[in-house]
């Protein structure tokens, strides 16, 4: 099973588009822990045009954690332009 945002060998992070299945990878610094790698990757992917759709959560802190760590549906730059967000 491929997760939308998963760690590969604890040093590579891959994001997969929920619509078309395309993916992108990045290699954060080796010294980073899993949480730091996820946060860095989430920011980097969004910076290059990937869109993260996080479902609402009644607790704002949990919603913010989900958004920061990349939990939710990811859309590649092409699909993000096509799909009404």
Long-range contacts (C-beta under 8 A, 24 or more apart in sequence): 4-70, 4-72, 4-73, 4-74, 5-38, 5-41, 5-42, 5-70, 5-71, 5-74, 7-34, 7-37, 7-38, 10-34, 10-37, 11-37, 13-37, 13-38, 13-41, 15-41, 15-45, 15-50, 15-70, 15-74, 16-74, 17-50, 17-74, 17-75, 17-76, 17-79, 18-73, 18-74, 18-75, 19-75, 19-76, 19-79, 19-82, 19-83, 20-76, 20-78, 20-79, 22-76, 22-78, 24-48, 24-50, 24-76, 35-69, 38-69, 38-70, 39-68, 39-69, 39-70, 41-70, 42-67, 42-68, 42-69, 42-70, 45-70, 45-74, 48-77, 49-76, 49-77, 49-80, 50-74, 50-75, 50-76, 50-77, 50-80, 51-75, 51-77, 51-80, 51-85, 53-85
